[in-house]
Amino acid sequence: WGQPWSTFGGNTCVALIAGMTNGVIVQFEMNHVERGHQNGWHEEYYRVACEGGTVTLDADHIVRLTRDLGADGEVVEEIMPEANPRDGHFAVIDTFLGWLDGGAPPETTIDDVLQTMALTFSAAEATHNGQRVEIQPLIQRLPGHLKRLPARDADMDATVTA
């Protein structure tokens, strides 16, 4: 949905609920018109709420684990980013080339990208029809050579709510 006072073209807000085949439920919110503190491009704010607390990543690139201690409050642990002479696209290319030379596989692979794109397109479809959209049938409509990618535990179904 969008706000009439926004300077951003098109819809500016979304709420997505995705149910994974392994039973995990994920809620994703995006808001381009927040009235509070905003980070610039490539300095997004991420927050994951879990049973025992939250994990956040802000523009300073420090991961913070906040553990809920009940009546005793909370404890925050900061995890500093790994020092890497390459970042962004250069780090992705470096990892890929290292994998070609026998190193560890990249964190993102083509099947990850296809699952993410299927989630994105399914979410867009769900916003238009207001119905739950299964992701895997979208994957099955891919060209034959891409269908051979194995299904994984993280395969998803999606529903978008507003």
Buried (B, 14 or more C-beta within 10 A) or exposed (E): EEEEEEEEEEBBBBBBBBBBBEEEEBEEEEEBEEEEEEEEEEEEEEEEEEEEBBBBBBEEEEBBBBEEEEEEEEEEEEEEEEEEEEEEEEBBEBBBEEEEEEEEEBEEEEBBEBBEBBBBBBBBBBBEEEEEBBBBEBBEEBEEEEEEBEEEEBBBBBBBEE
